Amino acid sequence: MKNKILLILSFLFVSSLIHGATFPDISVKDLQEAISSKKVAVIDVNGPRSFANGHIPGAIEFSAQKKDLESLLPKKKDTLVVAYCGGPSCRAYLRGANAAAKLGYTNVRHLSAGISGWKKSGQKVDKK
């Protein structure tokens, strides 16, 4: 029994190292307010096809811009940066969130509702 517990704890520890940092969640309402006050940078990691079909207004399409991400994000490293993907079960947002954190951004969050929750709440999307 003791060995099983140690094995499980070891697995959880290694999993946390592999998956990297976790980022605090932000609600659709709070993100909408940040967008309205122009105090946020938003990163969409859903890919170009999804981005073209509808994304949060002002979002950066991560897969096309990941090499130039730093030039597209605000200079102030304490600016709110929000990464999102498809919805609550999607973990792809970590690519964008980790990239921003690696660039030194200290206020990185996750819109766990994703684009599906954004649309479901009746928020506007841009299409490109």
Number of C-alpha atoms within 10 A of each C-alpha: 6 6 8 9 10 11 12 11 12 12 12 12 11 12 11 12 10 9 10 11 12 13 19 12 14 17 16 19 12 11 23 18 13 14 17 10 9 10 13 22 20 27 30 28 27 22 15 14 9 17 22 13 11 15 27 23 14 15 20 22 21 23 17 12 13 18 10 10 19 15 10 11 19 16 10 10 16 12 16 18 24 26 30 29 27 22 18 14 10 14 15 17 25 21 18 27 27 18 17 23 17 10 13 14 21 15 17 26 23 25 26 26 22 26 25 14 17 23 16 10 12 8 14 13 17 13 12 11
